[in-house]
Amino acid sequence: MTTCFYLICPTDCLEYTINKKFRHNNYFYASLGNSFIYDSRTMEYLRGFIKKHNIRAIYFVLSMDNKIILDALGSNEFSSIGALNNFYKEIRRQKKRSKISFEVGNPQFAILSYYLNKKIKELELQLNNLSKLPIKISGKIYNRNQDAFTTIYPDLVCLEKYHLN
């Protein structure tokens, strides 16, 4: 049986839904809006945890109705929480980029995809050379109305900058 590690936001309350949909050995790590910091202490813990439980797949998961993301895109009520300040800046930056790149479709899905792709790249760098076996790292977005998890847009779609020659 595959052992999976899910990085989630506690405001989404997705543990039960993930366990119901994905019948693996599931482990969870929660941080507001998936904004956790890759400090040395956290990474040391994650490396040990991944090795101990033989984790082969890591998923960043956010819901379309994530309270922290919606707040960052709108009223900014939680922006005074110091740990969320950089996170809010990043979400606003991704919102501007998605307006340039995505004229049609769901801009919120694009923003979440941009953000989760960035988090995936950061984690890949931090976990580099963790083990000889590959660890799959990807992202999913949960839509409560459809009770469905959708794979995020690929990194090729979510380019850091958009240039035309």
Sequence and secondary structure as in RCSB ss.txt:
>XXXX:A:sequence
MTTCFYLICPTDCLEYTINKKFRHNNYFYASLGNSFIYDSRTMEYLRGFIKKHNIRAIYFVLSMDNKIILDALGS
NEFSSIGALNNFYKEIRRQKKRSKISFEVGNPQFAILSYYLNKKIKELELQLNNLSKLPIKISGKIYNRNQDAFT
TIYPDLVCLEKYHLN
>XXXX:A:secstr
  EEEEEE GGG  HHHHHHHS SEEEEEE GGG     HHHHHHHHHHHHHTT  EEEEEEETT HHHHHHHTT
 TTTTSGGGHHHHHHHHHHHHHHHHH SSS HHHHHHHHHHHHHHHHHHHHHTTS SS  EEEEEEEETTTTEEE
E   TTTS SS    
